C-alpha cells in the first residue's frame, strides 16, 4: 500500500523533490484513498458529542433486548438530549464495513 502510494507521488511530482502541490492532488486518487482509510481506522476525533435540537425517534437497524426483556426497535430522544458518540468504533463496525480491517 505504501509503496504504491509513494510510486504514484513520484510519477506525479516528476522529480520536484517529492513536493506535492494542490494541483497534484487530483492526479493522486490512490494517495487520497490511503489517507481516507487511515483517518477511518485511526480517527483523530475518536469521540464526539451531539445535542438533539428537536425531539426525534431513531430507528434501530436491529432490535435489541432491553434490561426488562422487552425488545427495543427505536430510541426516543427529547430535545436537548446530549449523545456521546464513539466514532472510532463506528468506523470499524462489521455491519457497515464488511471487512473493516482491510484496505
Secondary structure in CASP SS format (residue, H / E / C, confidence):
PFRMAT SS
TARGET T0000
AUTHOR 0000-0000-0000
METHOD secondary structure of the structure
MODEL  1
X C 1.00
X H 1.00
X H 1.00
X H 1.00
X H 1.00
X H 1.00
X H 1.00
X H 1.00
X H 1.00
X H 1.00
X H 1.00
X H 1.00
X H 1.00
X C 1.00
X C 1.00
X C 1.00
X C 1.00
X C 1.00
X C 1.00
X C 1.00
X C 1.00
X H 1.00
X H 1.00
X H 1.00
X H 1.00
X H 1.00
X H 1.00
X C 1.00
X H 1.00
X H 1.00
X H 1.00
X H 1.00
X H 1.00
X H 1.00
X H 1.00
X H 1.00
X H 1.00
X H 1.00
X H 1.00
X H 1.00
X H 1.00
X C 1.00
X C 1.00
X C 1.00
X C 1.00
X C 1.00
X C 1.00
X E 1.00
X E 1.00
X E 1.00
X E 1.00
X C 1.00
X C 1.00
X C 1.00
X C 1.00
X E 1.00
X E 1.00
X E 1.00
X E 1.00
X E 1.00
X E 1.00
X E 1.00
X E 1.00
X E 1.00
X E 1.00
X C 1.00
X C 1.00
X C 1.00
X C 1.00
X C 1.00
X E 1.00
X E 1.00
X E 1.00
X E 1.00
X E 1.00
X E 1.00
X E 1.00
X C 1.00
X C 1.00
X C 1.00
X C 1.00
X E 1.00
X E 1.00
X E 1.00
X E 1.00
X C 1.00
X H 1.00
X H 1.00
X H 1.00
X H 1.00
X C 1.00
X C 1.00
X C 1.00
X C 1.00
X C 1.00
X C 1.00
X C 1.00
X C 1.00
X C 1.00
X C 1.00
X C 1.00
X C 1.00
X C 1.00
END
